[in-house]
Amino acid sequence: MQGVLTGFAVIAVMIGVGYVLGRRGSLGGQGGEVLTRLAFQVATPALLFTTLARADLSVVFSSRLLVTALSTAAAGGVFVVVGAVRRWGVGRTTIGALCSGYVNSGNLGIPIAAYVLGDASLVAPVLLFQQIVVSPVALTVLDLSGTGDRLPLWQRALTPLRNPIAVGALSGVLVSASGVRVPGPVMEPLTLIADMSVPAVLLAFGIALHGSGTPGRGDDRPLVLLSVALKSLGQPLAAWTLATTAFDLHGARLLDVVVTSALPAAQNLFTYASRYRVGESLAQQSILLSTLLSVPVLVGVAAWLG
């Protein structure tokens, strides 16, 4: 219980600092955009590389990962179907689908895994799946949606390799799989750069909140409410159903997968939306509302299954 409250307190403080910076104009009119670019182009790729280069890739084959993958696909798939029927557009539907199933496995998932589940490494399967599979696929869709069919086939195939976040994640996986130990003089500066990722994302998110409207209102309201409902309730319910019926998970293992599925939408989704200039309001509102709703959900899950 303390881990849940501690994790949210850290996030709230960082976002609050960003909001104050935005309100006072301390970083100028382009401060939030610069932080977003810093996170997307440099800091987050470094974070993914340094994290995944040291990861145990055997977790990829765990039952926990299968539950995570299927529950993510279920939540995101529902949003994609509704988006296609309602004709919300490829870009907005992609961002909405991410907000429906892409969990905050980093700056919130790690402390919660450490304090609630007793082992921070338990969030590794989620981190690996999201960064190796979900992010490259989603960012490729966003890349291609902006250029249409004008790209030659060979350029479409290489689209993930032009995305710095995908490159950082895939490079880390290759290093881990090869067993190569990255020398300290190389890893240490990368680690320093990686340490900027989470603060930059949270500060940029807080800056963007200044002057924004009340969450759940405006033209994106249907998309926001659907994504928040799927993220806060649909995904953890799908994870619990799959874990207990298809994979026969009980006790601590069941708690692990349900808690990680109940985490709110990740802040870096706002970075993606800002980078591609699509669904920014949708991402911002969905992240904020799912973060607020995840507090009682996570507390309830911990009390019920813990």
VEXVOVEX-386755 format. One record per residue (C-alpha): residue number from 1; x negated, y, z; residue in one letter. Coordinates in Angstrom, 3 decimals. Last residue first. Layout:
// residues N
<NUM, <X, Y, Z>, 'A'>
...
***
This chain:
// residues 306
<306, <2.433, -9.099, -1.707>, 'G'>
<305, <5.305, -10.107, -3.995>, 'L'>
<304, <8.117, -7.909, -2.684>, 'W'>
<303, <6.138, -5.236, -0.795>, 'A'>
<302, <3.575, -4.834, -3.564>, 'A'>
<301, <6.299, -4.779, -6.216>, 'V'>
<300, <8.302, -2.167, -4.298>, 'G'>
<299, <5.257, 0.055, -3.745>, 'V'>
<298, <4.401, -0.279, -7.411>, 'L'>
<297, <7.937, 0.645, -8.501>, 'V'>
<296, <8.266, 3.489, -5.969>, 'P'>
<295, <5.040, 5.102, -7.278>, 'V'>
<294, <5.548, 4.031, -10.906>, 'S'>
<293, <8.381, 6.507, -11.306>, 'L'>
<292, <6.110, 9.543, -10.949>, 'L'>
<291, <3.489, 8.130, -13.309>, 'T'>
<290, <6.173, 7.100, -15.804>, 'S'>
<289, <7.557, 10.643, -15.743>, 'L'>
<288, <4.182, 12.341, -16.269>, 'L'>
<287, <2.930, 9.941, -18.929>, 'I'>
<286, <6.216, 10.077, -20.846>, 'S'>
<285, <6.342, 13.869, -20.723>, 'Q'>
<284, <2.811, 14.348, -22.026>, 'Q'>
<283, <3.063, 11.614, -24.635>, 'A'>
<282, <6.352, 12.912, -26.056>, 'L'>
<281, <5.121, 16.502, -26.001>, 'S'>
<280, <2.016, 15.502, -27.941>, 'E'>
<279, <3.918, 13.291, -30.398>, 'G'>
<278, <1.583, 14.068, -33.286>, 'V'>
<277, <-1.483, 16.291, -33.442>, 'R'>
<276, <-3.855, 13.410, -34.193>, 'Y'>
<275, <-6.334, 14.333, -31.447>, 'R'>
<274, <-3.580, 15.654, -29.194>, 'S'>
<273, <-1.639, 12.389, -29.415>, 'A'>
<272, <-4.769, 10.340, -28.773>, 'Y'>
<271, <-5.765, 12.490, -25.793>, 'T'>
<270, <-2.209, 12.260, -24.463>, 'F'>
<269, <-2.596, 8.503, -24.680>, 'L'>
<268, <-5.748, 8.952, -22.580>, 'N'>
<267, <-3.535, 9.603, -19.570>, 'Q'>
<266, <-2.422, 5.963, -19.456>, 'A'>
<265, <1.260, 5.069, -19.124>, 'A'>
<264, <2.146, 3.990, -15.609>, 'P'>
<263, <1.022, 0.772, -13.870>, 'L'>
<262, <3.829, -1.791, -13.562>, 'A'>
<261, <2.080, -4.256, -15.877>, 'S'>
<260, <-0.995, -4.248, -13.621>, 'T'>
<259, <1.166, -4.893, -10.561>, 'V'>
<258, <3.109, -7.683, -12.289>, 'V'>
<257, <-0.027, -9.456, -13.506>, 'V'>
<256, <-1.863, -9.399, -10.189>, 'D'>
<255, <1.164, -10.219, -8.013>, 'L'>
<254, <1.752, -13.393, -10.027>, 'L'>
<253, <-1.872, -14.427, -9.545>, 'R'>
<252, <-1.674, -13.664, -5.814>, 'A'>
<251, <1.334, -15.903, -5.226>, 'G'>
<250, <2.740, -17.737, -8.222>, 'H'>
<249, <2.087, -18.197, -11.919>, 'L'>
<248, <4.029, -20.882, -13.789>, 'D'>
<247, <2.881, -19.687, -17.234>, 'F'>
<246, <6.136, -19.708, -19.248>, 'A'>
<245, <8.699, -19.209, -16.483>, 'T'>
<244, <7.105, -17.313, -13.595>, 'T'>
<243, <4.505, -15.308, -15.528>, 'A'>
<242, <6.781, -14.620, -18.515>, 'L'>
<241, <9.638, -13.322, -16.367>, 'T'>
<240, <7.348, -11.260, -14.132>, 'W'>
<239, <5.567, -9.738, -17.147>, 'A'>
<238, <8.878, -8.926, -18.865>, 'A'>
<237, <10.144, -7.235, -15.687>, 'L'>
<236, <6.883, -5.309, -15.379>, 'P'>
<235, <7.232, -4.183, -19.032>, 'Q'>
<234, <10.896, -3.223, -18.947>, 'G'>
<233, <10.971, -1.251, -15.708>, 'L'>
<232, <8.411, 1.572, -15.705>, 'S'>
<231, <7.083, 1.264, -19.247>, 'K'>
<230, <10.355, 0.387, -21.026>, 'L'>
<229, <12.354, 2.996, -19.126>, 'A'>
<228, <9.643, 5.609, -19.672>, 'V'>
<227, <9.476, 4.883, -23.411>, 'S'>
<226, <13.261, 5.087, -23.802>, 'L'>
<225, <13.576, 8.290, -21.786>, 'L'>
<224, <10.758, 9.983, -23.695>, 'V'>
<223, <12.030, 8.971, -27.139>, 'L'>
<222, <15.577, 10.120, -26.383>, 'P'>
<221, <14.283, 13.412, -24.880>, 'R'>
<220, <11.905, 14.303, -27.698>, 'D'>
<219, <14.025, 17.202, -28.968>, 'D'>
<218, <14.046, 18.935, -25.594>, 'G'>
<217, <14.332, 17.592, -22.080>, 'R'>
<216, <12.913, 14.616, -20.206>, 'G'>
<215, <10.109, 16.518, -18.515>, 'P'>
<214, <10.851, 20.179, -17.678>, 'T'>
<213, <9.105, 22.483, -20.138>, 'G'>
<212, <5.412, 23.085, -20.630>, 'S'>
<211, <3.850, 26.401, -19.663>, 'G'>
<210, <1.024, 24.841, -17.716>, 'H'>
<209, <1.247, 21.073, -18.210>, 'L'>
<208, <-1.399, 21.238, -20.950>, 'A'>
<207, <-4.002, 22.373, -18.423>, 'I'>
<206, <-3.139, 19.377, -16.216>, 'G'>
<205, <-3.571, 16.937, -19.091>, 'F'>
<204, <-6.882, 18.522, -20.065>, 'A'>
<203, <-8.036, 18.195, -16.443>, 'L'>
<202, <-6.981, 14.541, -16.327>, 'L'>
<201, <-8.697, 13.644, -19.612>, 'V'>
<200, <-11.900, 15.511, -18.739>, 'A'>
<199, <-12.027, 14.001, -15.235>, 'P'>
<198, <-11.577, 10.461, -16.664>, 'V'>
<197, <-14.188, 10.808, -19.403>, 'S'>
<196, <-16.977, 12.769, -17.716>, 'M'>
<195, <-18.418, 9.693, -15.961>, 'D'>
<194, <-19.046, 8.175, -19.381>, 'A'>
<193, <-21.659, 10.860, -20.129>, 'I'>
<192, <-23.530, 9.975, -16.945>, 'L'>
<191, <-23.204, 6.283, -17.762>, 'T'>
<190, <-24.605, 6.840, -21.245>, 'L'>
<189, <-27.548, 8.673, -19.677>, 'P'>
<188, <-28.160, 5.645, -17.423>, 'E'>
<187, <-27.660, 2.935, -20.047>, 'M'>
<186, <-30.493, 3.906, -22.363>, 'V'>
<185, <-33.247, 4.487, -19.772>, 'P'>
<184, <-31.925, 1.423, -17.920>, 'G'>
<183, <-32.412, -0.958, -20.823>, 'P'>
<182, <-29.255, -2.654, -22.215>, 'V'>
<181, <-29.322, -6.352, -21.392>, 'R'>
<180, <-28.481, -8.486, -24.414>, 'V'>
<179, <-26.112, -11.368, -23.711>, 'G'>
<178, <-24.822, -11.286, -27.263>, 'S'>
<177, <-21.188, -11.339, -26.178>, 'A'>
<176, <-21.699, -8.402, -23.807>, 'S'>
<175, <-23.470, -6.335, -26.467>, 'V'>
<174, <-20.780, -7.161, -29.042>, 'L'>
<173, <-18.004, -6.255, -26.603>, 'V'>
<172, <-19.629, -2.917, -25.803>, 'G'>
<171, <-19.971, -2.092, -29.484>, 'S'>
<170, <-16.298, -2.935, -30.057>, 'L'>
<169, <-15.163, -0.570, -27.323>, 'A'>
<168, <-17.392, 2.340, -28.354>, 'G'>
<167, <-16.543, 1.919, -32.048>, 'V'>
<166, <-12.814, 1.862, -31.303>, 'A'>
<165, <-13.134, 5.054, -29.278>, 'I'>
<164, <-15.284, 6.749, -31.931>, 'P'>
<163, <-12.842, 6.015, -34.794>, 'N'>
<162, <-14.609, 5.648, -38.139>, 'R'>
<161, <-15.105, 1.907, -37.600>, 'L'>
<160, <-11.360, 1.430, -37.123>, 'P'>
<159, <-10.736, 2.873, -40.638>, 'T'>
<158, <-13.127, 0.475, -42.405>, 'L'>
<157, <-10.392, -1.720, -43.887>, 'A'>
<156, <-8.475, 1.383, -45.000>, 'R'>
<155, <-11.600, 2.647, -46.763>, 'Q'>
<154, <-11.970, -0.636, -48.647>, 'W'>
<153, <-8.340, -0.469, -49.784>, 'L'>
<152, <-8.709, 2.985, -51.301>, 'P'>
<151, <-7.043, 5.832, -49.365>, 'L'>
<150, <-4.325, 7.731, -51.201>, 'R'>
<149, <-1.661, 5.438, -49.812>, 'D'>
<148, <-0.807, 7.683, -46.880>, 'G'>
<147, <-3.344, 10.074, -45.389>, 'T'>
<146, <-1.831, 10.969, -42.039>, 'G'>
<145, <-0.185, 7.597, -41.426>, 'S'>
<144, <-3.500, 5.881, -42.099>, 'L'>
<143, <-5.283, 7.425, -39.139>, 'D'>
<142, <-2.308, 6.927, -36.823>, 'L'>
<141, <-2.027, 3.268, -37.849>, 'V'>
<140, <-5.769, 2.837, -37.325>, 'T'>
<139, <-5.426, 4.455, -33.916>, 'L'>
<138, <-2.723, 1.964, -32.963>, 'A'>
<137, <-4.672, -1.083, -34.144>, 'V'>
<136, <-7.983, 0.044, -32.625>, 'P'>
<135, <-6.289, 0.953, -29.322>, 'S'>
<134, <-4.228, -2.232, -28.925>, 'V'>
<133, <-6.840, -4.876, -29.688>, 'V'>
<132, <-10.274, -4.280, -28.171>, 'I'>
<131, <-9.420, -1.363, -25.890>, 'Q'>
<130, <-6.056, -2.587, -24.652>, 'Q'>
<129, <-7.059, -6.222, -24.374>, 'F'>
<128, <-10.329, -5.465, -22.609>, 'L'>
<127, <-8.804, -3.061, -20.108>, 'L'>
<126, <-5.975, -5.455, -19.319>, 'V'>
<125, <-8.373, -8.363, -18.832>, 'P'>
<124, <-10.663, -6.162, -16.667>, 'A'>
<123, <-7.963, -5.157, -14.159>, 'V'>
<122, <-8.819, -8.114, -11.957>, 'L'>
<121, <-12.381, -6.793, -11.707>, 'S'>
<120, <-11.298, -4.335, -8.995>, 'A'>
<119, <-10.682, -7.176, -6.533>, 'D'>
<118, <-8.562, -6.916, -3.374>, 'G'>
<117, <-5.207, -6.794, -5.154>, 'L'>
<116, <-3.931, -3.652, -3.413>, 'V'>
<115, <-7.185, -1.798, -2.665>, 'Y'>
<114, <-9.458, -2.807, -5.537>, 'A'>
<113, <-6.761, -3.381, -8.153>, 'A'>
<112, <-5.165, -0.068, -7.173>, 'I'>
<111, <-8.513, 1.716, -7.428>, 'P'>
<110, <-9.198, 0.196, -10.894>, 'I'>
<109, <-5.700, 0.633, -12.320>, 'G'>
<108, <-5.488, 4.354, -11.595>, 'L'>
<107, <-8.633, 5.727, -13.272>, 'N'>
<106, <-8.883, 2.836, -15.692>, 'G'>
<105, <-5.963, 0.491, -16.336>, 'S'>
<104, <-3.390, 3.225, -16.948>, 'N'>
<103, <-1.057, 0.982, -18.908>, 'V'>
<102, <-0.243, 0.895, -22.624>, 'Y'>
<101, <3.272, -0.573, -22.904>, 'G'>
<100, <5.936, 2.046, -23.496>, 'S'>
<99, <3.591, 5.025, -23.911>, 'C'>
<98, <1.865, 3.136, -26.722>, 'L'>
<97, <5.220, 2.496, -28.412>, 'A'>
<96, <6.055, 6.186, -28.119>, 'G'>
<95, <2.735, 7.198, -29.704>, 'I'>
<94, <3.320, 4.776, -32.581>, 'T'>
<93, <6.938, 5.915, -33.011>, 'T'>
<92, <5.831, 9.548, -33.119>, 'R'>
<91, <3.266, 8.840, -35.829>, 'G'>
<90, <5.363, 6.459, -37.934>, 'V'>
<89, <8.487, 8.607, -38.019>, 'G'>
<88, <11.503, 8.778, -35.713>, 'W'>
<87, <13.722, 7.045, -38.228>, 'R'>
<86, <16.400, 5.926, -35.719>, 'R'>
<85, <16.224, 2.304, -36.897>, 'V'>
<84, <12.446, 2.368, -37.164>, 'A'>
<83, <12.080, 4.031, -33.772>, 'G'>
<82, <14.428, 1.480, -32.168>, 'V'>
<81, <12.371, -1.382, -33.591>, 'V'>
<80, <9.075, 0.256, -32.636>, 'V'>
<79, <10.305, 0.931, -29.092>, 'F'>
<78, <11.343, -2.701, -28.608>, 'V'>
<77, <8.001, -3.844, -29.966>, 'G'>
<76, <6.061, -1.688, -27.510>, 'G'>
<75, <7.768, -3.294, -24.531>, 'A'>
<74, <7.557, -6.847, -25.908>, 'A'>
<73, <4.013, -6.476, -27.223>, 'A'>
<72, <2.832, -5.193, -23.850>, 'T'>
<71, <4.611, -8.069, -22.071>, 'S'>
<70, <3.004, -10.563, -24.465>, 'L'>
<69, <-0.512, -9.165, -24.128>, 'A'>
<68, <-0.339, -8.847, -20.347>, 'T'>
<67, <1.009, -12.377, -19.925>, 'V'>
<66, <-1.692, -13.699, -22.230>, 'L'>
<65, <-4.341, -11.744, -20.319>, 'L'>
<64, <-3.259, -13.246, -17.014>, 'R'>
<63, <-3.406, -16.709, -18.553>, 'S'>
<62, <-7.132, -16.218, -19.067>, 'S'>
<61, <-8.933, -16.498, -22.412>, 'F'>
<60, <-10.097, -12.888, -22.567>, 'V'>
<59, <-11.375, -13.223, -19.007>, 'V'>
<58, <-14.307, -15.188, -20.447>, 'S'>
<57, <-15.617, -11.873, -21.782>, 'L'>
<56, <-17.325, -11.072, -18.482>, 'D'>
<55, <-17.854, -7.313, -18.707>, 'A'>
<54, <-21.205, -5.497, -18.590>, 'R'>
<53, <-21.125, -4.173, -22.156>, 'A'>
<52, <-17.384, -3.588, -21.680>, 'L'>
<51, <-17.798, -0.900, -19.043>, 'T'>
<50, <-20.797, 0.930, -20.537>, 'T'>
<49, <-19.265, 0.882, -24.018>, 'F'>
<48, <-15.800, 1.918, -22.902>, 'L'>
<47, <-17.123, 4.817, -20.846>, 'L'>
<46, <-19.379, 5.986, -23.689>, 'A'>
<45, <-16.458, 5.916, -26.132>, 'P'>
<44, <-14.419, 7.872, -23.538>, 'T'>
<43, <-17.084, 10.565, -23.057>, 'A'>
<42, <-18.047, 11.385, -26.639>, 'V'>
<41, <-15.428, 11.967, -29.338>, 'Q'>
<40, <-12.162, 11.499, -27.470>, 'F'>
<39, <-13.139, 12.921, -24.077>, 'A'>
<38, <-15.038, 15.882, -25.505>, 'L'>
<37, <-12.260, 16.553, -28.010>, 'R'>
<36, <-9.683, 16.620, -25.220>, 'T'>
<35, <-11.882, 18.863, -23.088>, 'L'>
<34, <-12.245, 21.274, -26.015>, 'V'>
<33, <-8.482, 21.260, -26.590>, 'E'>
<32, <-7.791, 22.032, -22.945>, 'G'>
<31, <-10.228, 24.943, -22.911>, 'G'>
<30, <-9.022, 26.504, -26.170>, 'Q'>
<29, <-7.227, 29.514, -24.687>, 'G'>
<28, <-9.956, 30.263, -22.199>, 'G'>
<27, <-11.458, 27.996, -19.576>, 'L'>
<26, <-10.313, 30.021, -16.569>, 'S'>
<25, <-6.935, 30.854, -18.076>, 'G'>
<24, <-5.481, 31.218, -14.597>, 'R'>
<23, <-2.503, 28.955, -15.275>, 'R'>
<22, <-4.613, 26.517, -17.268>, 'G'>
<21, <-7.250, 26.250, -14.563>, 'L'>
<20, <-4.517, 25.833, -11.954>, 'V'>
<19, <-2.923, 23.047, -14.020>, 'Y'>
<18, <-6.288, 21.327, -14.421>, 'G'>
<17, <-6.846, 21.399, -10.663>, 'V'>
<16, <-3.389, 19.910, -10.163>, 'G'>
<15, <-4.141, 17.151, -12.664>, 'I'>
<14, <-7.267, 16.253, -10.697>, 'M'>
<13, <-5.471, 16.373, -7.341>, 'V'>
<12, <-2.530, 14.289, -8.569>, 'A'>
<11, <-4.832, 11.627, -10.036>, 'I'>
<10, <-6.741, 11.196, -6.782>, 'V'>
<9, <-3.518, 11.099, -4.732>, 'A'>
<8, <-2.024, 8.509, -7.064>, 'F'>
<7, <-4.892, 6.114, -6.507>, 'G'>
<6, <-4.893, 6.661, -2.754>, 'T'>
<5, <-1.135, 6.029, -2.484>, 'L'>
<4, <-1.372, 2.757, -4.392>, 'V'>
<3, <-4.472, 1.667, -2.483>, 'G'>
<2, <-2.813, 2.383, 0.870>, 'Q'>
<1, <0.000, 0.000, 0.000>, 'M'>
***
